């Protein structure tokens, strides 16, 4: 079973989008583009709050192995 984690080696800001891309076996660039489009459609502020929460809650891969 795959687990969601923040990527440590393919990150741009916090590694959340790269971790989602690795979980779904999708190129992280596509996830980043979808994230940007969703942020614009839904409003930047709520999406940034959600991203910050994900950054805080989702562990990195090295934290999962502890």
C-alpha positions in Angstrom: 0.0 0.0 0.0 1.4 3.4 -1.0 1.5 6.2 1.5 1.3 10.0 1.0 4.5 11.8 1.9 6.2 15.1 1.0 9.0 14.5 -1.6 12.5 15.6 -0.4 14.2 15.4 -3.8 11.6 16.7 -6.3 10.2 19.6 -4.4 9.7 23.2 -5.4 8.2 24.7 -2.2 7.4 22.0 0.3 7.2 18.8 -1.7 3.4 18.3 -1.4 2.6 18.3 -5.1 5.6 16.0 -5.8 4.5 13.6 -3.1 1.0 13.5 -4.6 2.5 12.9 -8.0 4.6 10.0 -6.7 1.6 8.5 -4.9 -0.6 8.6 -8.1 2.3 7.8 -10.5 1.8 11.1 -12.3 4.4 13.6 -13.3 4.6 16.2 -10.5 4.6 19.0 -13.0 1.1 18.1 -14.0 0.0 18.1 -10.3 1.7 21.5 -9.9 -0.2 22.9 -13.0 -3.5 21.5 -11.7 -2.8 23.0 -8.3 -2.2 26.4 -9.8 -5.4 26.2 -11.9 -7.4 25.1 -8.9 -5.9 27.9 -6.8 -6.9 30.5 -9.4 -10.4 29.1 -9.8 -11.2 28.6 -6.1 -9.4 31.7 -4.8 -5.8 32.0 -3.9 -6.1 32.5 -0.1 -8.1 29.4 0.8 -5.9 27.3 -1.4 -2.7 28.7 0.2 -4.2 27.9 3.7 -4.9 24.3 2.5 -1.4 23.9 1.1 0.2 25.2 4.4 -1.9 22.7 6.3 -0.8 19.9 4.1 2.8 21.1 4.5 2.4 20.9 8.2 0.5 17.5 8.4 2.0 15.4 5.6 5.3 13.9 6.7 8.5 13.6 4.6 9.6 10.2 3.4 12.4 10.1 5.9 10.0 10.9 8.7 7.8 8.0 7.7 10.7 5.5 8.0 11.4 6.5 11.6 
